[in-house]
Amino acid sequence: EKLQNRPPVVIEKEDKRADFLEEQLGRMQEQYQAMQMKLNKMRVEHLELQAANKELTEKFDQVKMEAEKVEKELTTQLRALREKHARVGQELQELRSAHQETKKQLEQLREEKLKLFRELQEQQEQS
């Protein structure tokens, strides 16, 4: 009854306005659905990135533990080598000292031998 009381121009304007609003609502619903799809895609990517991050973190922790273990082993080996180096250095010094002492004794023995040889020669010349 209200529509009948209104002039046809007003009804036509309202129909156009209703069509425009329906089109706008349709576009907004499409945009909303597109945004929902994009959001869902981003959520999936986020979950994939979280999984990849967790996997990389676990691998990193594992590699770090292995590296620390190897570092500890190498540190132990290095300490042992340093101790061995110090012992070998000390033994070498002792050998050098013994060699010098032996050379000294050898020289004394040569001098004594020469002295005894001269004494023997003198005795032979005297006799």
PyRosetta script that sets phi, psi and omega in degrees:
from pyrosetta import init, pose_from_sequence

init()
pose = pose_from_sequence("EKLQNRPPVVIEKEDKRADFLEEQLGRMQEQYQAMQMKLNKMRVEHLELQAANKELTEKFDQVKMEAEKVEKELTTQLRALREKHARVGQELQELRSAHQETKKQLEQLREEKLKLFRELQEQQEQS")
pose.set_psi(1, -39.8)
pose.set_omega(1, 179.7)
pose.set_phi(2, -65.1)
pose.set_psi(2, -39.3)
pose.set_omega(2, 178.9)
pose.set_phi(3, -63.4)
pose.set_psi(3, -34.6)
pose.set_omega(3, -179.6)
pose.set_phi(4, -68.9)
pose.set_psi(4, -31.1)
pose.set_omega(4, -178.6)
pose.set_phi(5, -77.2)
pose.set_psi(5, -18.4)
pose.set_omega(5, -177.1)
pose.set_phi(6, -85.5)
pose.set_psi(6, 151.4)
pose.set_omega(6, 177.3)
pose.set_phi(7, -72.3)
pose.set_psi(7, 151.5)
pose.set_omega(7, -177.5)
pose.set_phi(8, -60.1)
pose.set_psi(8, -29.6)
pose.set_omega(8, -179.7)
pose.set_phi(9, -66.7)
pose.set_psi(9, -41.3)
pose.set_omega(9, 179.7)
pose.set_phi(10, -65.8)
pose.set_psi(10, -42.6)
pose.set_omega(10, 179.7)
pose.set_phi(11, -62.9)
pose.set_psi(11, -41.7)
pose.set_omega(11, -179.5)
pose.set_phi(12, -65.2)
pose.set_psi(12, -41.7)
pose.set_omega(12, 177.4)
pose.set_phi(13, -61.7)
pose.set_psi(13, -45.9)
pose.set_omega(13, -179.7)
pose.set_phi(14, -65.8)
pose.set_psi(14, -37.3)
pose.set_omega(14, 176.5)
pose.set_phi(15, -63.2)
pose.set_psi(15, -42.9)
pose.set_omega(15, 178.9)
pose.set_phi(16, -63.6)
pose.set_psi(16, -44.0)
pose.set_omega(16, 178.6)
pose.set_phi(17, -60.8)
pose.set_psi(17, -42.8)
pose.set_omega(17, 179.3)
pose.set_phi(18, -63.9)
pose.set_psi(18, -42.5)
pose.set_omega(18, 177.1)
pose.set_phi(19, -61.2)
pose.set_psi(19, -45.6)
pose.set_omega(19, 179.3)
pose.set_phi(20, -60.1)
pose.set_psi(20, -44.8)
pose.set_omega(20, -180.0)
pose.set_phi(21, -66.0)
pose.set_psi(21, -36.8)
pose.set_omega(21, 177.6)
pose.set_phi(22, -66.3)
pose.set_psi(22, -42.4)
pose.set_omega(22, 177.1)
pose.set_phi(23, -62.0)
pose.set_psi(23, -45.3)
pose.set_omega(23, 179.6)
pose.set_phi(24, -62.3)
pose.set_psi(24, -41.9)
pose.set_omega(24, 177.7)
pose.set_phi(25, -62.7)
pose.set_psi(25, -42.5)
pose.set_omega(25, 177.9)
pose.set_phi(26, -59.9)
pose.set_psi(26, -46.1)
pose.set_omega(26, 178.6)
pose.set_phi(27, -62.9)
pose.set_psi(27, -42.6)
pose.set_omega(27, 179.7)
pose.set_phi(28, -64.2)
pose.set_psi(28, -38.1)
pose.set_omega(28, 177.8)
pose.set_phi(29, -66.5)
pose.set_psi(29, -40.1)
pose.set_omega(29, 176.3)
pose.set_phi(30, -62.7)
pose.set_psi(30, -44.3)
pose.set_omega(30, 177.8)
pose.set_phi(31, -61.7)
pose.set_psi(31, -42.1)
pose.set_omega(31, 179.2)
pose.set_phi(32, -62.0)
pose.set_psi(32, -45.7)
pose.set_omega(32, 179.1)
pose.set_phi(33, -63.2)
pose.set_psi(33, -40.2)
pose.set_omega(33, 177.7)
pose.set_phi(34, -62.9)
pose.set_psi(34, -42.2)
pose.set_omega(34, 178.7)
pose.set_phi(35, -66.1)
pose.set_psi(35, -38.2)
pose.set_omega(35, 177.6)
pose.set_phi(36, -62.9)
pose.set_psi(36, -43.5)
pose.set_omega(36, 179.1)
pose.set_phi(37, -63.9)
pose.set_psi(37, -43.1)
pose.set_omega(37, 178.1)
pose.set_phi(38, -62.5)
pose.set_psi(38, -42.5)
pose.set_omega(38, 178.5)
pose.set_phi(39, -62.4)
pose.set_psi(39, -44.4)
pose.set_omega(39, 178.0)
pose.set_phi(40, -62.0)
pose.set_psi(40, -41.6)
pose.set_omega(40, 177.7)
pose.set_phi(41, -61.9)
pose.set_psi(41, -42.2)
pose.set_omega(41, 179.1)
pose.set_phi(42, -65.7)
pose.set_psi(42, -36.3)
pose.set_omega(42, 177.6)
pose.set_phi(43, -64.1)
pose.set_psi(43, -42.7)
pose.set_omega(43, 178.3)
pose.set_phi(44, -62.1)
pose.set_psi(44, -46.2)
pose.set_omega(44, 178.4)
pose.set_phi(45, -60.4)
pose.set_psi(45, -40.4)
pose.set_omega(45, 179.0)
pose.set_phi(46, -61.5)
pose.set_psi(46, -44.9)
pose.set_omega(46, 178.8)
pose.set_phi(47, -63.9)
pose.set_psi(47, -40.3)
pose.set_omega(47, 177.7)
pose.set_phi(48, -63.5)
pose.set_psi(48, -42.1)
pose.set_omega(48, 178.2)
pose.set_phi(49, -65.2)
pose.set_psi(49, -38.8)
pose.set_omega(49, 177.0)
pose.set_phi(50, -62.0)
pose.set_psi(50, -43.9)
pose.set_omega(50, -179.9)
pose.set_phi(51, -63.6)
pose.set_psi(51, -44.5)
pose.set_omega(51, 179.0)
pose.set_phi(52, -63.3)
pose.set_psi(52, -41.0)
pose.set_omega(52, 178.6)
pose.set_phi(53, -62.9)
pose.set_psi(53, -42.6)
pose.set_omega(53, 179.4)
pose.set_phi(54, -63.0)
pose.set_psi(54, -44.4)
pose.set_omega(54, 179.8)
pose.set_phi(55, -62.7)
pose.set_psi(55, -44.7)
pose.set_omega(55, 179.0)
pose.set_phi(56, -65.2)
pose.set_psi(56, -38.6)
pose.set_omega(56, 178.4)
pose.set_phi(57, -63.3)
pose.set_psi(57, -43.1)
pose.set_omega(57, 178.3)
pose.set_phi(58, -63.8)
pose.set_psi(58, -43.2)
pose.set_omega(58, 178.3)
pose.set_phi(59, -63.8)
pose.set_psi(59, -42.0)
pose.set_omega(59, 178.7)
pose.set_phi(60, -60.2)
pose.set_psi(60, -46.4)
pose.set_omega(60, 179.8)
pose.set_phi(61, -60.7)
pose.set_psi(61, -41.0)
pose.set_omega(61, 179.9)
pose.set_phi(62, -64.6)
pose.set_psi(62, -46.7)
pose.set_omega(62, 179.7)
pose.set_phi(63, -63.8)
pose.set_psi(63, -38.8)
pose.set_omega(63, 179.5)
pose.set_phi(64, -63.1)
pose.set_psi(64, -43.2)
pose.set_omega(64, 178.8)
pose.set_phi(65, -63.4)
pose.set_psi(65, -43.2)
pose.set_omega(65, 178.5)
pose.set_phi(66, -62.9)
pose.set_psi(66, -41.6)
pose.set_omega(66, 179.2)
pose.set_phi(67, -63.7)
pose.set_psi(67, -41.3)
pose.set_omega(67, 178.7)
pose.set_phi(68, -64.5)
pose.set_psi(68, -39.1)
pose.set_omega(68, 178.6)
pose.set_phi(69, -63.7)
pose.set_psi(69, -46.1)
pose.set_omega(69, 179.1)
pose.set_phi(70, -64.3)
pose.set_psi(70, -40.8)
pose.set_omega(70, 178.8)
pose.set_phi(71, -60.8)
pose.set_psi(71, -41.8)
pose.set_omega(71, 179.6)
pose.set_phi(72, -64.1)
pose.set_psi(72, -43.2)
pose.set_omega(72, 178.8)
pose.set_phi(73, -62.8)
pose.set_psi(73, -44.8)
pose.set_omega(73, -179.7)
pose.set_phi(74, -65.3)
pose.set_psi(74, -37.3)
pose.set_omega(74, 177.6)
pose.set_phi(75, -63.5)
pose.set_psi(75, -41.4)
pose.set_omega(75, 177.6)
pose.set_phi(76, -63.3)
pose.set_psi(76, -45.6)
pose.set_omega(76, 179.2)
pose.set_phi(77, -62.8)
pose.set_psi(77, -40.9)
pose.set_omega(77, 179.5)
pose.set_phi(78, -63.5)
pose.set_psi(78, -42.1)
pose.set_omega(78, 178.3)
pose.set_phi(79, -61.1)
pose.set_psi(79, -44.3)
pose.set_omega(79, 179.6)
pose.set_phi(80, -62.7)
pose.set_psi(80, -41.6)
pose.set_omega(80, 179.3)
pose.set_phi(81, -65.3)
pose.set_psi(81, -39.1)
pose.set_omega(81, 178.2)
pose.set_phi(82, -64.3)
pose.set_psi(82, -41.6)
pose.set_omega(82, 178.1)
pose.set_phi(83, -63.5)
pose.set_psi(83, -43.1)
pose.set_omega(83, 178.9)
pose.set_phi(84, -64.0)
pose.set_psi(84, -41.5)
pose.set_omega(84, 178.7)
pose.set_phi(85, -60.2)
pose.set_psi(85, -42.9)
pose.set_omega(85, 179.8)
pose.set_phi(86, -63.9)
pose.set_psi(86, -43.1)
pose.set_omega(86, 179.1)
pose.set_phi(87, -63.5)
pose.set_psi(87, -44.7)
pose.set_omega(87, -179.7)
pose.set_phi(88, -63.8)
pose.set_psi(88, -40.3)
pose.set_omega(88, 177.4)
pose.set_phi(89, -61.1)
pose.set_psi(89, -42.6)
pose.set_omega(89, 179.3)
pose.set_phi(90, -65.9)
pose.set_psi(90, -43.3)
pose.set_omega(90, 178.6)
pose.set_phi(91, -62.9)
pose.set_psi(91, -40.2)
pose.set_omega(91, 178.3)
pose.set_phi(92, -62.7)
pose.set_psi(92, -42.9)
pose.set_omega(92, 177.7)
pose.set_phi(93, -62.0)
pose.set_psi(93, -42.1)
pose.set_omega(93, 177.7)
pose.set_phi(94, -63.1)
pose.set_psi(94, -40.3)
pose.set_omega(94, 178.1)
pose.set_phi(95, -65.3)
pose.set_psi(95, -39.1)
pose.set_omega(95, 177.6)
pose.set_phi(96, -64.1)
pose.set_psi(96, -42.5)
pose.set_omega(96, 178.8)
pose.set_phi(97, -63.7)
pose.set_psi(97, -44.5)
pose.set_omega(97, 178.8)
pose.set_phi(98, -63.2)
pose.set_psi(98, -39.3)
pose.set_omega(98, 178.9)
pose.set_phi(99, -63.4)
pose.set_psi(99, -44.2)
pose.set_omega(99, 178.3)
pose.set_phi(100, -62.0)
pose.set_psi(100, -42.4)
pose.set_omega(100, 178.7)
pose.set_phi(101, -63.4)
pose.set_psi(101, -41.8)
pose.set_omega(101, 179.9)
pose.set_phi(102, -64.9)
pose.set_psi(102, -41.0)
pose.set_omega(102, 177.2)
pose.set_phi(103, -61.7)
pose.set_psi(103, -41.1)
pose.set_omega(103, -179.9)
pose.set_phi(104, -63.3)
pose.set_psi(104, -46.1)
pose.set_omega(104, 178.9)
pose.set_phi(105, -63.6)
pose.set_psi(105, -40.1)
pose.set_omega(105, 179.2)
pose.set_phi(106, -62.3)
pose.set_psi(106, -42.6)
pose.set_omega(106, 178.6)
pose.set_phi(107, -63.8)
pose.set_psi(107, -41.6)
pose.set_omega(107, 177.7)
pose.set_phi(108, -62.6)
pose.set_psi(108, -42.0)
pose.set_omega(108, 179.0)
pose.set_phi(109, -64.0)
pose.set_psi(109, -39.4)
pose.set_omega(109, 177.6)
pose.set_phi(110, -62.8)
pose.set_psi(110, -45.6)
pose.set_omega(110, 178.9)
pose.set_phi(111, -62.0)
pose.set_psi(111, -41.1)
pose.set_omega(111, 179.4)
pose.set_phi(112, -66.3)
pose.set_psi(112, -40.4)
pose.set_omega(112, 178.7)
pose.set_phi(113, -63.2)
pose.set_psi(113, -44.6)
pose.set_omega(113, 179.0)
pose.set_phi(114, -62.9)
pose.set_psi(114, -41.2)
pose.set_omega(114, 179.2)
pose.set_phi(115, -63.2)
pose.set_psi(115, -45.8)
pose.set_omega(115, 179.0)
pose.set_phi(116, -64.8)
pose.set_psi(116, -37.2)
pose.set_omega(116, 179.1)
pose.set_phi(117, -64.1)
pose.set_psi(117, -41.8)
pose.set_omega(117, 178.5)
pose.set_phi(118, -65.5)
pose.set_psi(118, -41.8)
pose.set_omega(118, 178.6)
pose.set_phi(119, -62.3)
pose.set_psi(119, -40.4)
pose.set_omega(119, 178.8)
pose.set_phi(120, -64.3)
pose.set_psi(120, -41.8)
pose.set_omega(120, 178.4)
pose.set_phi(121, -63.0)
pose.set_psi(121, -42.8)
pose.set_omega(121, 179.7)
pose.set_phi(122, -61.9)
pose.set_psi(122, -41.2)
pose.set_omega(122, 179.2)
pose.set_phi(123, -65.7)
pose.set_psi(123, -38.9)
pose.set_omega(123, 179.6)
pose.set_phi(124, -69.1)
pose.set_psi(124, -36.5)
pose.set_omega(124, 178.5)
pose.set_phi(125, -69.0)
pose.set_psi(125, -34.0)
pose.set_omega(125, 179.8)
pose.set_phi(126, -73.5)
pose.set_psi(126, -27.2)
pose.set_omega(126, -178.1)
pose.set_phi(127, -93.3)
pose.dump_pdb("model.pdb")
